[in-house]
Amino acid sequence: MDYEVMMNGNVKIGMLAPEFEAQTTMGDISLNNYRGKWLVLFSHPGDFTPVCTTEIIAFTKAHTYFKQLNTELLGLSVDSNASHLAWIYDIYCKTGIKVSFPIIADRNGQIARKYGMISNDVSNTETVRNVFIIDPQGVVKTVLIYPMNIGRFIPEILRIVQALQIADCAKGSTPANWIPNQPVIVPAPQTFDALQARNEEIEANSNGMSWYLSFKDIPKNCIEEKENCKITEKK
């Protein structure tokens, strides 16, 4: 698997995220440093570029909300650490915003290629806008890819983290357009008796469409778990 990842950048949902060590704007780090936390690892094409600047600012403004979800942010591009530092200092001087998460300096592109962040049909050197959401056990849970000219919608990345956490805790799934505090989908029954029982439950509680699509409220323990993380959400 390591050879496949190194040669093709074939990072898939459900696999362990490839380990790395890197220099960043906040010192040397490794992926292993983030075990026990959720991680949003994202790449940007280059420093001192307009779309990337808006994204770095937007991620910084949202960092507090990610932290409340036990989630850290980690950026990456193939620019040097000196370039990263000059860029985030310029952002600070112009806006007063201090970038609150590390940015990896991946000068040789080793990490970028390992994760498939470079699309050779677009650029042989610059990274496109990848997002990898990695769970506390180091498993890749979500992979998003945006073109260079389209900025990411940070609230959606935040929503995905929330959905992943709730789905895991509630042992269910989230429906289309799910937002926090809404019900989740109950796993479909696997036997005919359970199917009949599910339909009876739906008829009694009006909590679904058919045996294969029904809903339940978020379990209390999942809500309490979020409250322990001091998460405040609008109802």
N, C-alpha and C positions, 0 to 999 in steps of 0.2 A: 504493500500500500504506500509506503513512504516513497518508493521509486516512482510509482504512478503519480503521486502528488507532485513530486519534484519536477518531473518531466512535463506534465500536462496541466498542472494547477487544478486537478480534478477534485476539488473540495465539495463534498455533498452533504446534504442534510442527513443527520443521524450518525455521522462519523466523528471521531475525535479530531478536534482542530489541531493542525500541525503545530508542533512546538517551535518556538524561536526565541532567540535572545537578540536584543536590539538596543541601540543608542537612541535616546529620546530627549526632548526638551526638558524633561524632569529627571534625567539620569538614566542609567542602564536598567532595563526591565526584561522579564521573560514572560511568556504566556502563562507559565506556571504560577506567577505572582497573583493571578486573578482567580485561581481555584477558590471555590466557596462564594464567588460572586458571579452575577451575570455580566457579560461583557459585550459591548457594541464596538466591534473593530471595523473601521471604515477607512477607505482610501480616497484621496483627492488628486487630481491631475498635477497641480503645481502651486507653489507659493506665489504670492503677489498676483494672483489671478482673480477676476471679479466674482465669479460664481463661488469659487472655493472660499473666498473671504466671507461672503454672506453665510455660507454653511458653517464655517468655524465659529462665527459670531452666534448663529442660531443654536448650535450644539452647546456652546458655553452658556447661553441664557437658559437652556433646558437642563443643564447638568444637575441642578438641584433636584429636579423631578426624577431623573434617572437614579440618582443616589437614593432617593426614598424607596425605590424599587430594588435596592441592593444591586444596582447596575452601574458599571463604570464605562467610560468612553476612552477610546484609544484611536488616534488618527495615524495616517501613514501616507507618505509620498516618497518619491525617489530623490527629492531634494536633500541637501546637506543639513546637518544640524544647525550650522551657522545661518543658513538661509531661513530655516524654520524660526530660529530665535529672532532674526531681524524682522521677519514678517509679523510674528505675534507681538513684537515690540512696537511695530508701526501701527498695528491694530489698537494696541493699548494707548499709544500717543494720540491717535486720531479719534478714538471713541471712548476711552476710559475703561474699556472691557479687557479684563485680564483672563486670557485663556486658561481654563482650570483643569485641563487634562493633558496628558503627554501626546506628542506627535513623534512618530518614529521616523528617523532618517535612514531610509533604505537605499543608499547610494548605488549599490550593485544590483538592486532589484531582486535579491534572493528571496525575501519574504513575499514580495509582490507576485513573483512568478510561482512560488509555492502555493499561494492562495488563488492564482488565476486572476489577479487584478489587472494584468496587462493584456489587452486585446490587440493582437498583432495586426488585425484588419483596420484598427483605428490608429494605433501608435505602437511603435516598437519599444518605447521608453516610458512614456507617461502612463500612469494608472487611470483607468476609468473609475467611476464612482461606485465602488462595491460596499456593501454592508454585510457583515457576518455577525449574527447574534448567537452568542455562545453561552451555554448554561453553566451553573456552578461546578459541574463535573467535567467541563471541557468539551462537551458535545455540541456540534453545530446544529442549531435549531432553525435558523432562517438564513437564506442567502438572497440578497437583493442586488440588482445591477442597474445602474443608471448611466445614460450617455454623458459625455463630457459637458454638453451644453444645457443640461437639465439639472437644476438644483433639487436636492432631496427635501421631502416634506417631513420635518423632524417630528411633529405630533403623530404621524403615522408610525414612525419607528418606535416611539414611546408606547403607542397603543399596541403594537405587536408584542413588545415585551410584557405588557400587562396581560394580554390575551394568552400568551404562552404560560405565564405564571398561574393564571386562573384555571386554564385548561388542565394543567398538571395537577393542581391542588384539588379541583372539583372532579377530576377523572371524567372529563367530558370534552366537548368541542365548542368552539364559538361560531355562531352563524355569520352570514354576510352582514357587513355594516355593524358588527358588534362594537359596543362601547362599554367601558367599565360600569358595573352595577346591574347590567342587564343579565337575564337568565342565560344559561348555557344549554347546549344540546346533550341529551342523555344518550349514551351508547345504545345502539339498536339491540333488541333481544336476539338470542342465538338459538332459542328453541321455540317450537310451536306453542307450547303452554305459556311461555313467557310472552310471546307475541299476543296471545289472547288477553293475558293479564294487562299488558301495556295498553291495548285498545280500550279495555274497561276503565283503566285509570284515566285515559284521555277523555273518555266520555263523561266520567264523573268530575274531572277537574278542569276540563277545557284547556289543557296544557300542551296541545300538539295537534298535528294534522292527521297523522296515521302512526302505526306501530313503529315505523322506521324514522319518524321525525317528531320528537317530543322534547319538552324543555323542563328544566328545573331551576329553582333559584340557586344562587351561589351559596354553598354550604357555609354555615356560621363560622366554622373553624378557618375557612379561607378568608373571610372578612376580618376575623380576629387577627390572623397572621398579617394581613395588610395593615391593620391598625397598629400592630406592634412595630411595624416599620415606619409609623407616623406618616402614612399616606393619607392625604386629604383629597377627595374627589367630589366634584359637583354631582348632585343627584338630579 
